[in-house]
């Protein structure tokens, strides 16, 4: 089981949304990380055959996915950022309807619908109309429909948008279970949603994959360290102008800052464990105004 992208490019008039992306994915969870507008959704739409690449090729086990047509789509589960549903359907009727569109036999559809309603925590409200659902409940229904057909390739575009902390934990556990025998590609700009369930990461900016690898590899190659320092309030502006500040907290003794820098930003700064969220901020967040930052 292998999904291979070879120099995949997508242009819209004079805009290149995705530029020469190459990657190889096998079984497991992969995080596609980037800020809004990075090209993540366009890339995922190509993987779902909703739009064709301008150049390059996407292969499933060595075969072009567009030539495979329905054989490929039967292997696919997809949750877009905004998925459509009928507001007057109950969630159970909605999932049964989606199951019929995916070609599941009635007995299989009923069994899979009941299983997924339990897994996403909607079984107790299975007869409730979806127009009465909260945003998080609708998102859970979207996750359920994506995995109804037990796909070998599961593509999730911002799947945790609108979920509360408990729902996000439920989602991460579910994806961890599902990843044992399938490829899961999860797009998000919320790093914590995938930091500990993904085997690999792709950091995307301006349509290109800028960094890739396991969390350990990405942390190791990052040219920064994380520092914690407590400084008087009058010094915070100078530090914030010179460095990237990941966290800022005011307390009785002054201001506590988490600073990302390749050098010690203050005499009493203490080095802390670097996280994937720190690296994401370093690569894609606001840059410090001065490259030649001095120790204060």
Backbone as JSON, one array per atom type, in Angstrom:
{
  "sequence": "XXXXXXXXXXXXXXXXXXXXXXXXXXXXXXXXXXXXXXXXXXXXXXXXXXXXXXXXXXXXXXXXXXXXXXXXXXXXXXXXXXXXXXXXXXXXXXXXXXXXXXXXXXXXXXXXXXXXXXXXXXXXXXXXXXXXXXXXXXXXXXXXXXXXXXXXXXXXXXXXXXXXXXXXXXXXXXXXXXXXXXXXXXXXXXXXXXXXXXXXXXXXXXXXXXXXXXXXXXXXXXXXXXXXXXXXXXXXXXXXXXXXXXXXXXXXXXXXXXXXXXXXXXXXXXXXXXXXXXXXXXXXXXXXXXXXXXXX",
  "N": [[0.85, -1.19, 0.0], [0.82, 2.0, -1.1], [1.06, 5.47, -1.51], [2.03, 7.74, -3.85], [3.46, 10.79, -4.74], [4.52, 12.66, -7.43], [6.28, 15.3, -8.31], [4.05, 17.06, -8.2], [1.96, 19.62, -9.33], [-0.12, 22.5, -9.24], [-1.75, 24.96, -10.99], [-3.51, 28.05, -11.1], [-4.51, 30.16, -13.35], [-2.4, 32.84, -13.05], [-1.52, 32.05, -10.6], [0.27, 29.82, -8.64], [-0.76, 27.29, -6.85], [0.04, 24.87, -5.74], [3.25, 23.58, -5.78], [5.41, 21.55, -7.41], [5.36, 19.18, -5.68], [6.55, 16.37, -4.08], [6.28, 13.14, -2.67], [6.19, 10.19, -0.59], [3.98, 7.93, 0.8], [3.17, 5.48, 3.19], [1.48, 2.98, 5.17], [-0.05, 4.47, 8.01], [-0.26, 7.52, 10.03], [-0.11, 10.81, 8.79], [0.84, 14.17, 9.15], [-0.17, 17.12, 7.64], [0.99, 20.15, 7.7], [0.46, 23.64, 7.99], [-0.07, 27.17, 7.55], [-3.21, 28.91, 6.95], [-4.0, 29.09, 3.52], [-1.72, 27.94, 2.55], [-1.76, 25.98, 0.65], [-2.67, 23.49, 1.26], [-5.35, 22.48, 1.12], [-5.84, 22.52, -1.65], [-3.95, 20.63, -2.5], [-4.98, 18.35, -1.24], [-7.46, 18.11, -2.5], [-6.65, 17.38, -5.04], [-5.59, 14.86, -4.44], [-7.92, 13.59, -3.9], [-9.09, 13.37, -6.34], [-10.7, 15.47, -7.15], [-9.84, 17.65, -8.47], [-7.59, 18.07, -11.18], [-4.03, 17.69, -11.42], [-1.92, 20.28, -12.72], [0.56, 19.62, -13.58], [2.76, 16.78, -13.16], [2.27, 13.7, -11.25], [0.07, 11.44, -9.54], [0.17, 8.5, -7.76], [-1.22, 5.34, -6.92], [-0.13, 2.55, -5.46], [1.57, 2.35, -7.68], [-0.07, 2.96, -9.85], [-1.75, 5.36, -11.82], [-3.95, 7.57, -10.24], [-6.08, 8.86, -11.48], [-6.52, 7.4, -13.73], [-7.3, 5.04, -12.57], [-9.81, 5.72, -11.57], [-12.99, 4.89, -10.49], [-12.16, 2.64, -9.07], [-10.14, 3.6, -7.5], [-11.52, 5.54, -5.99], [-13.14, 3.95, -4.42], [-11.41, 3.14, -2.52], [-11.07, 5.3, -0.97], [-11.55, 7.7, 1.63], [-12.96, 10.77, 2.62], [-12.9, 13.87, 4.25], [-13.88, 17.0, 3.8], [-13.14, 20.52, 4.45], [-15.55, 21.91, 4.62], [-18.32, 20.11, 4.67], [-21.14, 18.74, 2.93], [-24.56, 18.3, 3.96], [-27.88, 17.05, 4.61], [-30.09, 19.03, 6.25], [-32.52, 18.24, 7.43], [-32.32, 15.56, 7.73], [-31.89, 12.83, 9.99], [-28.93, 11.98, 11.85], [-28.4, 9.31, 11.62], [-29.92, 8.54, 9.35], [-28.6, 10.13, 7.52], [-26.0, 9.0, 7.45], [-26.65, 6.46, 6.5], [-27.55, 7.14, 3.99], [-25.2, 8.2, 2.83], [-23.7, 5.87, 2.9], [-25.05, 4.35, 0.99], [-24.45, 5.79, -1.31], [-21.77, 5.23, -1.44], [-21.83, 2.66, -2.2], [-22.23, 0.54, -0.41], [-23.61, -2.53, 0.72], [-26.98, -2.98, 1.98], [-27.12, -4.38, 4.53], [-24.48, -4.3, 5.4], [-24.14, -1.55, 5.43], [-25.89, -0.76, 7.49], [-24.68, -1.98, 9.7], [-22.12, -0.77, 9.7], [-22.87, 1.91, 9.99], [-24.05, 1.93, 12.56], [-21.82, 1.16, 14.07], [-20.03, 3.33, 13.61], [-21.49, 5.49, 14.63], [-21.41, 4.9, 17.34], [-18.63, 5.08, 17.73], [-17.99, 7.78, 17.25], [-19.45, 9.0, 19.16], [-22.2, 9.64, 18.79], [-24.35, 8.02, 18.96], [-26.45, 8.07, 20.84], [-27.93, 10.21, 20.0], [-28.87, 9.58, 17.54], [-31.27, 9.75, 16.12], [-31.81, 12.38, 15.97], [-32.35, 15.43, 14.23], [-30.02, 16.8, 11.93], [-29.82, 19.54, 11.63], [-30.16, 20.53, 14.12], [-27.86, 20.04, 15.4], [-24.81, 20.83, 17.13], [-21.85, 22.66, 16.1], [-19.59, 21.05, 16.59], [-20.75, 18.5, 16.8], [-21.7, 18.13, 14.21], [-19.27, 18.03, 12.92], [-18.25, 15.65, 13.93], [-20.05, 13.89, 12.77], [-19.25, 14.22, 10.15], [-16.7, 13.09, 10.22], [-17.42, 10.47, 10.73], [-18.8, 9.77, 8.34], [-16.71, 9.79, 6.58], [-15.23, 7.51, 7.08], [-16.91, 5.39, 6.71], [-16.86, 3.5, 4.62], [-14.68, 1.98, 5.24], [-12.02, 2.91, 4.4], [-8.88, 2.62, 2.57], [-7.29, 4.75, 2.19], [-7.4, 7.65, 3.9], [-8.41, 10.91, 3.99], [-8.29, 13.9, 5.61], [-9.38, 17.09, 6.06], [-8.67, 19.68, 8.01], [-9.98, 18.43, 10.34], [-10.61, 18.74, 13.06], [-11.75, 21.16, 13.49], [-13.88, 23.19, 15.3], [-14.31, 21.34, 17.31], [-14.54, 20.46, 20.77], [-12.21, 20.2, 23.59], [-12.51, 17.54, 24.72], [-13.73, 16.2, 22.6], [-11.73, 16.37, 20.71], [-9.75, 14.78, 21.8], [-11.08, 12.33, 21.67], [-11.23, 12.12, 18.9], [-8.47, 11.97, 18.18], [-7.77, 9.53, 19.36], [-9.41, 7.79, 17.91], [-8.41, 8.11, 15.3], [-5.86, 7.13, 15.73], [-6.46, 4.42, 16.16], [-7.54, 3.76, 13.66], [-5.4, 3.95, 11.94], [-3.88, 1.7, 11.69], [-3.95, -0.06, 9.5], [-4.05, 1.48, 7.21], [-3.58, 4.45, 5.17], [-3.43, 7.63, 6.5], [-3.96, 10.95, 5.94], [-3.73, 14.02, 7.34], [-4.76, 17.25, 7.46], [-3.94, 20.28, 9.01], [-3.76, 23.34, 10.96], [-3.4, 23.33, 13.56], [-1.17, 22.31, 15.61], [-0.98, 20.59, 17.82], [-2.97, 18.73, 17.44], [-2.01, 16.63, 15.93], [0.51, 16.03, 16.78], [1.35, 13.84, 18.37], [0.32, 11.55, 17.23], [1.05, 11.17, 14.64], [3.22, 9.63, 12.27], [4.81, 10.88, 10.48], [5.55, 14.14, 9.11], [4.6, 16.87, 7.04], [5.59, 20.01, 6.3], [4.12, 22.77, 5.04], [4.31, 25.56, 2.9], [3.41, 28.36, 0.99], [2.64, 26.75, -1.17], [4.57, 24.79, -1.35], [6.38, 21.94, -0.07], [8.22, 22.52, 2.61], [9.61, 21.43, 4.76], [10.14, 18.14, 6.06], [9.54, 14.92, 7.61], [9.95, 12.74, 10.51], [8.71, 13.63, 13.81], [10.89, 13.78, 15.53], [13.0, 14.1, 13.72], [12.38, 16.55, 12.49], [12.46, 18.28, 14.67], [15.14, 18.01, 15.34], [16.49, 19.11, 13.15], [15.79, 21.76, 13.23], [16.97, 25.06, 13.54], [17.0, 26.27, 16.09], [16.49, 26.96, 19.63], [14.43, 26.55, 22.56], [13.65, 28.91, 25.02], [13.12, 29.91, 28.4], [12.38, 32.78, 30.18], [12.32, 35.17, 32.82], [11.51, 38.46, 32.96], [11.78, 42.02, 33.68], [8.93, 44.16, 33.23], [9.51, 46.4, 31.6], [11.44, 45.54, 29.85], [10.36, 43.81, 28.08], [9.34, 44.61, 25.54], [11.63, 45.1, 24.03], [12.73, 42.53, 23.84], [10.66, 41.19, 22.52], [10.7, 42.45, 20.1], [13.08, 41.59, 19.06], [13.14, 38.81, 19.05], [11.4, 35.72, 18.36], [8.5, 35.17, 20.13], [7.02, 32.65, 21.8], [5.29, 32.2, 23.93], [3.69, 34.31, 26.32], [3.47, 35.58, 29.47], [2.17, 37.41, 32.13], [3.16, 38.04, 35.41], [3.47, 38.44, 39.04], [6.17, 38.91, 39.44], [7.15, 40.03, 37.15], [7.45, 39.57, 33.65], [6.93, 36.5, 32.09], [8.49, 34.83, 29.52], [8.48, 32.7, 26.68], [10.89, 32.04, 24.52], [12.05, 31.74, 21.18], [15.06, 30.97, 19.84], [18.38, 30.84, 18.44], [20.35, 31.46, 20.12], [21.19, 32.36, 23.51], [18.77, 34.38, 24.93], [18.67, 36.05, 27.15], [20.45, 36.75, 30.2], [19.64, 35.17, 32.37], [18.12, 33.24, 31.17], [16.55, 30.09, 30.71], [17.02, 26.99, 29.19], [14.51, 25.11, 27.51], [12.52, 22.19, 26.65], [12.26, 21.71, 23.23], [9.42, 21.99, 21.13], [7.13, 20.63, 18.62], [5.26, 22.53, 17.99], [6.66, 24.87, 18.59], [8.58, 24.8, 16.53], [6.94, 24.99, 14.29], [5.95, 27.59, 14.65], [8.35, 28.97, 14.41], [9.1, 28.52, 11.72], [6.83, 29.39, 10.3], [5.62, 31.5, 11.58], [5.5, 34.97, 12.69], [8.46, 36.72, 11.92], [11.35, 37.67, 13.81], [12.27, 41.11, 14.2], [14.9, 41.85, 14.08], [17.82, 40.36, 12.94], [20.29, 40.16, 14.11], [20.17, 39.65, 16.91], [20.88, 40.54, 20.24], [22.2, 39.33, 23.36], [20.35, 40.04, 26.27]],
  "CA": [[0.0, 0.0, 0.0], [1.69, 3.16, -1.23], [0.6, 6.66, -2.22], [3.24, 8.43, -4.31], [3.28, 12.05, -5.46], [5.71, 12.96, -8.22], [6.35, 16.65, -8.86], [2.66, 17.5, -8.39], [1.83, 21.07, -9.42], [-1.44, 22.99, -9.63], [-1.76, 26.4, -11.26], [-4.77, 28.72, -11.42], [-4.09, 31.38, -14.07], [-1.03, 33.22, -12.71], [-1.24, 31.61, -9.24], [0.67, 28.42, -8.44], [-1.24, 26.93, -5.51], [0.88, 23.76, -5.31], [4.42, 23.63, -6.67], [6.41, 20.47, -7.46], [5.32, 18.41, -4.44], [6.84, 14.93, -4.19], [6.23, 12.48, -1.37], [5.78, 8.79, -0.59], [3.3, 7.61, 2.05], [2.68, 4.13, 3.39], [0.53, 2.88, 6.27], [0.19, 5.32, 9.17], [-0.82, 8.87, 10.04], [0.8, 11.88, 8.38], [0.3, 15.51, 9.36], [0.13, 18.15, 6.65], [0.91, 21.34, 8.54], [0.7, 24.9, 7.33], [-1.07, 28.2, 7.83], [-4.24, 29.03, 5.93], [-3.49, 29.6, 2.26], [-0.44, 27.31, 2.21], [-1.95, 25.05, -0.47], [-3.03, 22.17, 1.78], [-6.64, 22.03, 0.6], [-5.68, 22.24, -3.08], [-3.25, 19.36, -2.61], [-5.9, 17.28, -0.86], [-8.48, 17.97, -3.55], [-6.04, 16.58, -6.1], [-5.5, 13.49, -3.96], [-9.29, 13.04, -3.93], [-9.49, 13.43, -7.75], [-11.68, 16.54, -7.37], [-9.21, 18.53, -9.45], [-6.41, 17.43, -11.76], [-2.79, 18.48, -11.38], [-1.44, 20.9, -13.95], [1.73, 18.83, -13.95], [3.08, 15.77, -12.17], [1.47, 12.48, -11.23], [-0.26, 10.84, -8.24], [0.09, 7.05, -8.0], [-1.59, 4.42, -5.85], [0.53, 1.27, -5.78], [2.16, 2.43, -9.0], [-1.06, 3.23, -10.89], [-2.27, 6.72, -11.79], [-5.26, 7.55, -9.58], [-7.12, 9.33, -12.39], [-6.82, 6.28, -14.61], [-8.02, 4.06, -11.76], [-11.17, 6.22, -11.49], [-13.82, 4.39, -9.39], [-11.4, 1.69, -8.26], [-9.43, 4.41, -6.51], [-12.47, 6.2, -5.09], [-13.63, 2.97, -3.45], [-10.39, 3.03, -1.47], [-10.88, 6.64, -0.43], [-12.47, 8.38, 2.54], [-12.58, 12.19, 2.56], [-13.64, 14.88, 5.01], [-13.44, 18.35, 3.44], [-13.33, 21.53, 5.48], [-17.0, 22.14, 4.69], [-18.99, 18.99, 4.01], [-22.57, 18.96, 2.77], [-25.5, 17.36, 4.58], [-29.29, 17.46, 4.54], [-30.39, 19.42, 7.64], [-33.69, 17.56, 7.99], [-32.0, 14.15, 7.96], [-31.23, 12.45, 11.23], [-27.56, 11.59, 11.54], [-28.45, 7.91, 11.19], [-30.37, 8.53, 7.96], [-27.53, 10.74, 6.71], [-24.93, 8.03, 7.25], [-27.17, 5.4, 5.63], [-27.58, 7.72, 2.64], [-23.82, 8.24, 2.36], [-23.29, 4.49, 2.67], [-25.61, 3.91, -0.3], [-23.66, 6.45, -2.36], [-20.48, 4.56, -1.51], [-22.03, 1.31, -2.72], [-22.3, -0.49, 0.62], [-24.85, -3.3, 0.77], [-27.79, -2.51, 3.12], [-26.76, -4.99, 5.82], [-23.16, -3.75, 5.75], [-24.36, -0.13, 5.72], [-26.49, -0.64, 8.82], [-23.68, -2.35, 10.7], [-21.08, 0.26, 9.74], [-23.47, 3.13, 10.53], [-24.17, 1.78, 14.01], [-20.46, 1.17, 14.64], [-19.44, 4.66, 13.57], [-22.24, 6.34, 15.55], [-20.82, 4.64, 18.66], [-17.24, 5.53, 17.78], [-17.89, 9.25, 17.31], [-20.26, 9.49, 20.27], [-23.48, 10.19, 18.35], [-25.39, 6.97, 18.93], [-27.6, 8.44, 21.66], [-28.72, 11.24, 19.3], [-28.9, 9.12, 16.14], [-32.53, 10.12, 15.48], [-31.94, 13.83, 16.01], [-32.08, 16.08, 12.94], [-28.68, 17.4, 11.94], [-29.91, 20.99, 11.74], [-30.15, 20.86, 15.54], [-26.56, 19.68, 15.93], [-23.78, 21.85, 17.3], [-20.79, 22.55, 15.1], [-18.77, 19.9, 16.9], [-21.49, 17.28, 16.48], [-21.69, 18.0, 12.75], [-17.92, 17.61, 12.52], [-18.13, 14.23, 14.23], [-20.8, 13.18, 11.72], [-18.41, 14.25, 8.96], [-15.65, 12.09, 10.4], [-18.06, 9.16, 10.59], [-19.09, 9.46, 6.94], [-15.44, 9.6, 5.85], [-14.67, 6.17, 7.31], [-17.98, 4.41, 6.57], [-16.5, 2.44, 3.67], [-13.44, 1.37, 5.68], [-11.09, 3.25, 3.32], [-7.45, 2.38, 2.71], [-6.7, 6.09, 2.21], [-8.31, 8.56, 4.59], [-7.92, 12.28, 3.86], [-9.06, 14.73, 6.52], [-8.99, 18.49, 5.92], [-9.05, 20.41, 9.23], [-11.07, 17.64, 10.92], [-10.95, 19.07, 14.45], [-12.33, 22.5, 13.56], [-15.17, 23.21, 15.99], [-14.41, 20.32, 18.34], [-14.05, 20.86, 22.08], [-11.05, 19.37, 23.98], [-12.86, 16.13, 24.86], [-13.98, 15.66, 21.27], [-10.46, 16.26, 20.02], [-9.1, 13.58, 22.34], [-11.79, 11.2, 21.07], [-10.82, 12.06, 17.5], [-7.09, 11.47, 18.09], [-7.77, 8.1, 19.68], [-10.03, 7.1, 16.79], [-7.47, 8.1, 14.18], [-4.8, 6.2, 16.1], [-6.96, 3.06, 15.9], [-7.78, 3.55, 12.23], [-4.17, 4.05, 11.15], [-3.11, 0.45, 11.71], [-3.88, -0.73, 8.19], [-4.42, 2.42, 6.15], [-2.85, 5.72, 5.13], [-4.25, 8.76, 6.94], [-3.34, 12.26, 5.75], [-4.54, 14.95, 8.13], [-4.34, 18.64, 7.29], [-4.34, 21.14, 10.12], [-2.82, 24.35, 11.42], [-3.35, 23.15, 15.01], [-0.11, 21.31, 15.67], [-1.22, 19.62, 18.89], [-3.92, 17.7, 17.01], [-1.33, 15.51, 15.28], [1.9, 15.94, 17.23], [1.7, 12.56, 18.98], [-0.26, 10.39, 16.54], [1.56, 11.09, 13.27], [4.56, 9.08, 12.09], [5.56, 11.79, 9.65], [4.96, 15.46, 8.93], [4.96, 17.7, 5.9], [5.35, 21.42, 6.62], [3.84, 23.35, 3.73], [4.2, 27.01, 2.83], [3.43, 28.91, -0.38], [2.47, 25.69, -2.16], [5.7, 23.87, -1.37], [6.76, 21.25, 1.15], [9.49, 23.14, 3.01], [10.3, 20.54, 5.69], [9.43, 16.87, 6.19], [10.21, 13.92, 8.43], [9.32, 12.43, 11.79], [8.81, 14.75, 14.74], [12.26, 13.84, 16.02], [13.85, 14.63, 12.66], [12.09, 17.97, 12.29], [12.99, 19.01, 15.84], [16.61, 17.97, 15.3], [17.04, 19.97, 12.09], [15.43, 23.16, 13.47], [18.15, 25.8, 14.01], [16.63, 27.1, 17.24], [16.21, 26.36, 20.93], [13.37, 27.24, 23.31], [14.17, 29.48, 26.27], [12.17, 30.55, 29.32], [13.03, 33.79, 31.0], [11.47, 36.11, 33.56], [12.14, 39.78, 32.79], [10.94, 43.15, 34.09], [7.99, 44.58, 32.18], [10.05, 47.4, 30.67], [12.35, 44.91, 28.89], [9.66, 42.84, 27.21], [9.22, 45.1, 24.17], [12.9, 44.9, 23.34], [12.85, 41.1, 23.54], [9.66, 40.81, 21.54], [11.13, 42.99, 18.81], [14.27, 40.9, 18.58], [13.0, 37.37, 19.02], [10.05, 35.15, 18.29], [8.01, 34.83, 21.46], [5.98, 31.62, 21.67], [4.33, 32.41, 25.01], [3.91, 35.56, 27.09], [2.61, 35.55, 30.65], [2.5, 38.43, 33.13], [2.93, 37.66, 36.81], [3.86, 39.45, 40.01], [7.59, 39.19, 39.38], [7.5, 40.58, 35.84], [6.83, 38.87, 32.51], [7.58, 35.24, 31.73], [8.46, 34.67, 28.08], [9.07, 31.53, 26.02], [11.52, 32.66, 23.36], [12.68, 30.84, 20.23], [16.29, 31.61, 19.37], [19.57, 29.97, 18.39], [21.27, 31.91, 21.15], [20.56, 32.69, 24.79], [18.24, 35.72, 24.77], [18.86, 36.84, 28.38], [21.45, 36.11, 31.05], [19.06, 34.16, 33.24], [17.23, 32.39, 30.38], [16.71, 28.66, 30.93], [16.61, 26.23, 28.01], [13.42, 24.16, 27.7], [12.37, 21.2, 25.58], [11.68, 22.24, 22.01], [8.24, 21.23, 20.68], [6.76, 20.79, 17.22], [4.57, 23.81, 17.89], [7.72, 25.88, 18.52], [9.18, 24.76, 15.2], [5.93, 25.52, 13.39], [5.96, 29.05, 14.81], [9.62, 29.49, 13.88], [9.1, 28.5, 10.26], [5.66, 29.99, 9.67], [5.1, 32.63, 12.33], [6.13, 36.26, 12.43], [9.89, 36.71, 12.16], [11.88, 38.76, 14.63], [12.61, 42.25, 13.37], [16.35, 41.99, 13.96], [18.49, 39.09, 12.84], [21.48, 40.19, 14.95], [19.69, 39.88, 18.28], [21.93, 40.44, 21.26], [21.76, 38.85, 24.67], [20.06, 41.14, 27.19]],
  "C": [[0.89, 1.24, 0.0], [1.0, 4.26, -2.02], [1.84, 7.48, -2.57], [2.86, 9.69, -5.1], [4.59, 12.38, -6.15], [5.59, 14.32, -8.87], [4.95, 17.23, -9.15], [2.57, 19.02, -8.3], [0.4, 21.42, -9.83], [-1.39, 24.5, -9.78], [-3.18, 26.86, -11.55], [-4.39, 30.06, -12.03], [-2.63, 31.69, -13.7], [-0.65, 32.83, -11.28], [-0.87, 30.13, -9.24], [0.32, 28.04, -7.01], [-0.42, 25.79, -4.9], [2.03, 23.66, -6.3], [5.35, 22.46, -6.44], [6.49, 19.68, -6.14], [5.57, 16.93, -4.74], [6.85, 14.33, -2.79], [5.84, 11.02, -1.57], [5.19, 8.48, 0.79], [2.92, 6.14, 2.05], [1.8, 4.13, 4.64], [0.93, 3.74, 7.46], [-0.42, 6.69, 9.0], [0.26, 9.87, 9.65], [0.1, 13.22, 8.61], [0.78, 16.44, 8.27], [-0.1, 19.49, 7.33], [1.21, 22.59, 7.72], [-0.38, 25.9, 7.7], [-2.12, 28.2, 6.73], [-3.66, 29.66, 4.67], [-2.18, 28.96, 1.82], [-0.53, 26.39, 1.0], [-2.4, 23.68, -0.04], [-4.31, 21.64, 1.15], [-6.56, 21.71, -0.89], [-4.99, 20.9, -3.29], [-4.18, 18.2, -2.28], [-6.99, 17.06, -1.9], [-7.92, 17.21, -4.75], [-5.94, 15.12, -5.69], [-6.86, 12.8, -3.97], [-9.89, 13.05, -5.34], [-10.56, 14.49, -8.02], [-11.15, 17.59, -8.32], [-7.92, 17.86, -9.92], [-5.18, 18.31, -11.61], [-2.51, 19.12, -12.74], [-0.24, 20.14, -14.49], [2.0, 17.83, -12.83], [2.08, 14.63, -12.17], [1.25, 12.02, -9.79], [-0.54, 9.37, -8.48], [-0.34, 6.32, -6.74], [-1.06, 3.05, -6.24], [1.01, 1.24, -7.23], [1.22, 2.77, -10.13], [-1.62, 4.64, -10.72], [-3.7, 6.73, -11.24], [-6.38, 8.0, -10.51], [-7.48, 8.26, -13.41], [-7.57, 5.18, -13.86], [-9.5, 4.42, -11.62], [-11.91, 5.61, -10.28], [-13.09, 3.39, -8.52], [-10.62, 2.42, -7.17], [-10.4, 5.02, -5.51], [-13.06, 5.24, -4.07], [-12.66, 2.77, -2.3], [-10.29, 4.28, -0.61], [-11.97, 7.05, 0.56], [-12.02, 9.83, 2.66], [-13.5, 13.02, 3.42], [-13.12, 16.25, 4.61], [-13.67, 19.31, 4.59], [-14.82, 21.81, 5.7], [-17.69, 21.02, 3.93], [-20.5, 19.22, 3.98], [-23.4, 17.9, 3.48], [-26.9, 17.92, 4.43], [-29.76, 17.79, 5.96], [-31.58, 18.7, 8.26], [-33.49, 16.05, 8.13], [-31.54, 13.96, 9.4], [-29.82, 12.0, 10.87], [-27.51, 10.13, 11.09], [-28.87, 7.81, 9.72], [-29.3, 9.1, 7.03], [-26.43, 9.73, 6.42], [-25.39, 6.86, 6.37], [-27.21, 5.88, 4.18], [-26.17, 7.75, 2.05], [-23.32, 6.82, 2.05], [-23.81, 3.96, 1.34], [-24.85, 4.53, -1.46], [-22.3, 5.78, -2.53], [-20.6, 3.11, -1.93], [-22.03, 0.21, -1.69], [-23.64, -1.22, 0.56], [-25.64, -2.91, 2.02], [-27.39, -3.08, 4.47], [-25.43, -4.44, 6.32], [-23.31, -2.29, 6.16], [-24.93, 0.06, 7.12], [-25.47, -0.94, 9.91], [-22.61, -1.27, 10.84], [-21.61, 1.57, 10.33], [-23.56, 3.06, 12.05], [-22.79, 1.84, 14.68], [-19.89, 2.57, 14.7], [-20.18, 5.64, 14.47], [-21.73, 6.15, 16.99], [-19.44, 5.27, 18.76], [-17.11, 7.05, 17.9], [-18.82, 9.85, 18.36], [-21.57, 10.11, 19.88], [-24.62, 9.17, 18.41], [-26.63, 7.39, 19.71], [-28.48, 9.49, 20.99], [-28.9, 10.86, 17.83], [-30.17, 9.51, 15.41], [-32.75, 11.63, 15.44], [-31.59, 14.43, 14.65], [-30.76, 16.87, 13.02], [-28.72, 18.92, 12.01], [-29.91, 21.45, 13.19], [-28.81, 20.54, 16.2], [-25.69, 20.92, 16.15], [-22.73, 21.67, 16.21], [-19.91, 21.34, 15.34], [-19.44, 18.59, 16.56], [-21.53, 17.06, 14.97], [-20.33, 17.51, 12.27], [-17.72, 16.13, 12.8], [-18.89, 13.38, 13.22], [-19.98, 13.13, 10.43], [-17.29, 13.23, 9.04], [-16.22, 10.69, 10.21], [-18.31, 8.81, 9.13], [-17.81, 9.18, 6.14], [-14.92, 8.18, 5.98], [-15.72, 5.07, 7.18], [-17.56, 3.22, 5.71], [-15.18, 1.76, 4.0], [-12.32, 1.62, 4.67], [-9.65, 2.89, 3.63], [-6.69, 3.7, 2.74], [-7.73, 7.04, 2.79], [-7.71, 9.96, 4.59], [-8.84, 13.2, 4.64], [-8.54, 16.16, 6.48], [-9.54, 19.28, 7.1], [-10.18, 19.69, 9.98], [-11.48, 18.05, 12.32], [-11.51, 20.48, 14.6], [-13.7, 22.41, 14.25], [-15.32, 22.17, 17.08], [-13.89, 20.85, 19.68], [-12.92, 19.91, 22.49], [-11.37, 17.89, 24.12], [-13.08, 15.47, 23.51], [-12.68, 15.47, 20.5], [-9.66, 15.06, 20.52], [-9.75, 12.33, 21.75], [-11.35, 11.01, 19.62], [-9.41, 11.48, 17.37], [-7.02, 9.98, 18.37], [-8.36, 7.28, 18.53], [-9.08, 7.01, 15.61], [-6.31, 7.16, 14.47], [-5.2, 4.76, 15.84], [-7.04, 2.78, 14.4], [-6.49, 3.45, 11.41], [-3.41, 2.73, 11.03], [-2.96, -0.17, 10.32], [-4.33, 0.18, 7.06], [-3.51, 3.65, 6.22], [-3.82, 6.82, 5.53], [-3.43, 10.04, 6.74], [-4.25, 13.3, 6.36], [-3.96, 16.34, 7.99], [-4.82, 19.46, 8.47], [-3.33, 22.27, 10.3], [-2.75, 24.34, 12.94], [-2.4, 21.99, 15.28], [-0.4, 20.22, 16.69], [-2.16, 18.5, 18.48], [-3.23, 16.48, 16.43], [0.05, 15.22, 15.84], [2.27, 14.54, 17.71], [1.01, 11.36, 18.34], [0.32, 10.19, 15.16], [2.97, 10.49, 13.25], [5.45, 9.99, 11.25], [4.81, 13.09, 9.45], [5.48, 16.1, 7.65], [4.6, 19.14, 6.27], [5.28, 22.19, 5.32], [3.68, 24.86, 3.83], [4.3, 27.45, 1.38], [3.42, 27.81, -1.43], [3.58, 24.67, -2.22], [5.87, 23.17, -0.03], [8.14, 21.74, 1.54], [10.3, 22.23, 3.94], [9.46, 19.27, 5.82], [10.23, 15.93, 7.08], [9.4, 13.59, 9.67], [9.44, 13.64, 12.7], [10.24, 14.9, 15.25], [13.19, 14.47, 14.99], [13.64, 16.13, 12.46], [12.61, 18.8, 13.45], [14.51, 19.09, 15.79], [17.18, 18.95, 14.28], [16.72, 21.45, 12.31], [16.61, 23.91, 14.09], [17.86, 26.7, 15.2], [16.56, 26.26, 18.51], [15.06, 27.14, 21.56], [13.93, 27.67, 24.65], [13.04, 30.07, 27.09], [12.92, 31.58, 30.14], [12.0, 34.71, 31.63], [12.18, 37.46, 33.52], [11.2, 40.86, 33.31], [10.08, 43.6, 32.91], [8.59, 45.52, 31.17], [11.0, 46.79, 29.63], [11.63, 44.02, 27.87], [9.57, 43.32, 25.77], [10.49, 44.87, 23.38], [13.09, 43.44, 22.95], [11.87, 40.67, 22.45], [10.0, 41.34, 20.15], [12.27, 42.2, 18.2], [14.09, 39.41, 18.35], [11.54, 36.97, 18.75], [9.65, 34.71, 19.69], [6.84, 33.87, 21.3], [4.9, 31.78, 22.73], [4.71, 33.65, 25.8], [2.93, 35.53, 28.26], [3.1, 36.59, 31.65], [2.22, 37.88, 34.52], [3.52, 38.72, 37.74], [5.33, 39.83, 39.89], [8.06, 39.8, 38.08], [6.76, 39.84, 34.73], [7.64, 37.62, 32.19], [7.39, 35.0, 30.24], [9.06, 33.32, 27.69], [9.59, 32.03, 24.67], [12.18, 31.59, 22.5], [13.89, 31.54, 19.62], [17.42, 30.59, 19.31], [20.59, 30.36, 19.44], [20.49, 32.3, 22.4], [20.08, 34.14, 24.75], [18.4, 36.62, 25.99], [19.76, 36.05, 29.31], [20.87, 34.98, 31.89], [18.09, 33.24, 32.5], [17.58, 30.92, 30.6], [16.21, 27.91, 29.71], [15.53, 25.22, 28.38], [13.36, 23.2, 26.52], [11.67, 21.84, 24.39], [10.51, 21.36, 21.57], [7.99, 21.47, 19.2], [6.03, 22.11, 17.0], [5.57, 24.98, 17.83], [8.3, 25.97, 17.11], [8.21, 25.32, 14.16], [5.92, 27.05, 13.45], [7.23, 29.65, 14.21], [9.58, 29.57, 12.36], [7.99, 29.35, 9.65], [5.08, 31.19, 10.4], [5.79, 33.92, 11.93], [7.61, 36.19, 12.8], [10.29, 37.88, 13.06], [12.35, 39.87, 13.72], [14.11, 42.36, 13.14], [17.0, 40.61, 13.95], [19.7, 39.02, 13.8], [21.11, 40.46, 16.4], [20.82, 39.65, 19.28], [21.35, 39.92, 22.56], [21.52, 40.04, 25.59], [20.31, 40.67, 28.63]]
}
